């Protein structure tokens, strides 16, 4: 169901699993909360037996679902405000141990959230390792710099070796921070979380989610 966090940001939450002692916060891709993530929250809650919440990355913006207005909004993003919302999402789950998982843009914010003590483990799916040039803004930190100052050892990064957003040189930098990296040789961007994408790879996706589950809940 939809809730509103103390900050006023909208979130989708499922706390229906009786006796769940762990929680997962979800950082959606650039298209934000939508039926795909409503379904994802419910499925992960049921299959992983945890409490789950997905947090809207563009609260109050009223952005259309088209990609271009969202790309144009990226330079206005504020790392501190988004981390605040992710941490408020964690608090809403009412459990002490909480993990974070994110996709694409949300995966980038997973890297950035490694500066927080709130998340026991983090799984970033094809998150940008450096902020793309057209996304850069005054309140956007660089993921690599944040990882070098934060809990890089808590992060699992799932990357495709055919993904232009995670080139080989960037992946080498990511490994140097202490992040655990899982590579998929034939995978492109967004290969795991949305079966409607042309880049979707069912077998790689299943493997990646199994690894993420073990990492986040282990």
C-alpha positions in Angstrom: 0.0 0.0 0.0 1.0 3.6 -0.4 2.2 5.6 2.6 3.7 9.1 3.0 7.0 9.3 4.9 7.6 12.1 7.4 9.4 14.1 4.7 6.2 14.0 2.6 7.7 11.6 0.1 5.5 8.8 -1.2 6.4 5.1 -0.7 5.0 1.7 -1.5 5.2 -0.6 1.6 4.4 -4.3 2.4 4.7 -5.3 6.0 2.3 -8.2 5.8 4.7 -11.1 6.5 4.1 -12.2 10.0 7.2 -12.4 12.2 9.6 -10.8 9.6 12.7 -9.6 11.4 14.5 -8.1 8.4 13.6 -5.3 6.0 14.5 -4.2 2.5 14.4 -0.6 1.1 14.1 -0.3 -2.7 15.5 2.6 -4.7 13.6 2.4 -8.0 15.0 3.2 -11.5 14.6 6.7 -13.0 10.9 6.1 -13.8 10.1 5.9 -10.0 7.2 4.3 -8.3 4.8 2.5 -10.7 3.0 -0.8 -10.9 6.3 -2.6 -11.7 7.6 -1.6 -8.3 4.3 -2.2 -6.5 4.5 -5.7 -7.8 8.2 -6.0 -6.9 7.6 -4.9 -3.3 4.8 -7.5 -2.8 6.8 -10.3 -4.5 10.0 -9.7 -2.6 8.1 -9.5 0.7 6.4 -12.8 0.0 9.4 -14.7 -1.5 12.1 -13.4 0.8 9.8 -13.3 3.9 10.8 -9.7 4.8 9.2 -6.3 5.1 9.7 -4.1 2.0 9.4 -0.5 1.0 10.1 1.3 -2.2 10.7 5.1 -2.1 9.8 7.6 -4.8 13.0 9.3 -6.1 11.2 12.4 -7.5 8.7 13.4 -4.7 6.2 16.2 -5.6 7.6 16.7 -9.1 4.7 15.3 -11.1 7.1 14.2 -13.8 5.7 12.3 -16.8 6.9 8.7 -17.5 8.9 9.8 -20.5 12.6 9.5 -20.1 13.7 13.0 -21.2 12.0 15.1 -18.5 13.5 12.8 -15.9 17.0 13.1 -17.3 16.6 16.8 -17.3 15.6 16.7 -13.6 18.7 14.7 -12.6 21.0 17.8 -12.0 18.5 19.1 -9.4 18.7 15.9 -7.3 20.0 16.3 -3.8 21.9 13.4 -2.3 21.2 14.3 1.3 17.4 14.5 0.7 17.2 11.2 -1.1 19.3 9.5 1.6 17.0 11.0 4.2 14.0 9.5 2.4 15.7 6.1 2.1 16.5 6.1 5.8 12.9 7.2 6.6 11.7 4.3 4.5 14.0 2.0 6.6 12.5 3.4 9.8 8.9 2.7 8.5 9.6 -1.0 8.3 10.0 -1.2 12.1 12.8 -3.7 12.1 16.4 -3.2 13.2 18.2 -4.9 10.3 17.5 -3.3 6.9 19.1 -3.8 3.5 18.9 -1.6 0.5 18.5 -2.6 -3.2 18.3 -0.4 -6.2 18.2 -0.4 -10.0 19.8 1.9 -12.6 19.6 5.4 -11.1 18.5 3.7 -7.9 21.6 1.5 -8.1 23.8 4.6 -8.3 22.1 5.9 -5.1 22.9 2.5 -3.5 26.5 3.3 -4.0 26.0 6.7 -2.5 24.1 5.3 0.4 27.2 3.4 1.5 28.0 6.5 3.6 25.1 5.7 5.9 25.3 3.4 8.9 21.6 2.5 8.5 21.9 -0.2 5.9 23.4 -3.5 7.0 24.0 -4.6 3.3 23.4 -3.0 0.0 22.8 -4.5 -3.5 23.3 -2.2 -6.5 22.0 -3.4 -9.8 23.8 -1.7 -12.7 24.2 1.5 -10.8 26.2 4.2 -12.4 29.8 4.3 -10.9 30.3 7.9 -11.8 27.5 10.4 -12.2 26.8 10.8 -16.0 27.9 14.2 -17.2 24.4 15.3 -18.1 23.1 14.4 -14.6 25.7 16.2 -12.6 24.5 19.0 -10.3 25.7 21.0 -7.2 24.2 18.5 -4.7 25.3 15.3 -6.5 28.3 13.6 -5.1 30.4 11.1 -7.0 29.7 7.5 -6.1 33.3 6.4 -6.1 34.3 9.2 -3.8 31.5 8.4 -1.4 32.3 4.7 -1.5 35.9 5.4 -0.6 34.7 7.3 2.5 31.9 4.9 3.4 31.0 1.2 3.9 32.1 -0.1 0.5 32.5 -3.6 2.1 28.7 -3.7 2.6 28.0 -3.3 -1.1 27.3 -5.9 -3.8 27.3 -4.5 -7.3 25.6 -6.4 -10.2 26.9 -5.2 -13.5 26.6 -6.2 -17.2 29.8 -6.0 -19.3 27.8 -4.6 -22.3 26.3 -1.8 -20.2 27.6 1.6 -21.4 26.8 3.1 -18.0 29.3 0.8 -16.3 32.4 0.6 -18.6 35.3 -1.6 -17.7 37.5 1.2 -16.4 34.7 2.2 -14.0 34.2 -1.3 -12.9 37.9 -1.6 -12.1 37.6 1.6 -9.9 34.5 0.1 -8.2 36.5 -3.0 -7.3 39.3 -0.9 -5.9 37.0 0.5 -3.2 36.2 -2.9 -1.7 32.8 -3.4 -3.3 32.0 -7.0 -4.2 31.3 -7.1 -7.9 29.3 -9.7 -9.9 29.7 -9.4 -13.7 27.5 -10.8 -16.4 29.4 -11.0 -19.7 26.5 -10.6 -22.2 24.2 -8.4 -20.1 23.3 -4.8 -21.1 21.8 -2.1 -18.9 18.6 -3.0 -17.0 18.8 -6.7 -17.7 17.3 -8.0 -14.4 14.4 -6.1 -12.9 12.0 -5.5 -15.7 11.0 -8.4 -17.9 9.5 -6.0 -20.5 12.8 -4.5 -21.4 14.5 -5.8 -24.6 17.7 -6.2 -22.6 16.1 -8.6 -20.1 18.0 -11.9 -19.5 15.9 -14.3 -17.5 18.7 -16.7 -16.4 21.1 -13.9 -15.5 18.3 -12.1 -13.7 17.5 -15.2 -11.6 21.1 -15.7 -10.7 21.6 -12.0 -9.8 18.6 -11.9 -7.6 19.6 -15.1 -5.8 23.0 -13.6 -5.1 21.4 -10.3 -3.9 19.1 -12.2 -1.6 22.0 -14.2 -0.1 24.0 -10.9 0.3 21.2 -8.9 1.8 19.8 -11.5 4.2 22.9 -13.5 5.0 
